Amino acid sequence: MLNNASQFYESWPAEMGAMKAAAPEIAKSFGPFFQALMKPGALTVREKELIALGIGVALRCEPCIYSHVEKCLKAGATSEQVMEVAGVAVMMQGGPAYTYAPVVARAVGHLTGAPATA
C-alpha cells in the first residue's frame, strides 16, 4: 500500500506520463473510453465517480481509490458521501475492503484538509 496521499498525488502525474510515453497506445485507447463513459448521462458524473470509487475499494486498487476520491470531490460529492461509499464497498466485499477504507479517509483528508467523517 502507498499509505501516503501526498506522495500519491505528487508522483502519480509523472508516473502516468512515463507510462503514456512508453506505451502511447494504452492512453490513446483508454482515454476516449473513459471520457465517453464518465460523462453525464442517465447518471451524473458524481454518481458515476462514486460507483467507480466503490469498485476501486472493493478491488483494493489504491490508484483507483486516490483518483476517484479526487474526482468524486471535484464532481460535488461530500466527504460524508465518499466515506459512505467506502462503507458500502466494505459491506459488499468484507474484510479485504475494510482494510482499504483508511486509504479513502487519507485521500479525503489530503484533498479537503479535514479528516473524513461518515
Buried (B, 14 or more C-beta within 10 A) or exposed (E): EBEEBEEBBEEBEEEEEEEBEEEEEEBEEEEEEEEEEBEEEEEEBBBBBBBBBBBBBBBBBBEBBBBBBBBBBEBEBBBEBBBBBBBBBBEEBEEEBBEBBEBBBBBBBBBBEEEBEB
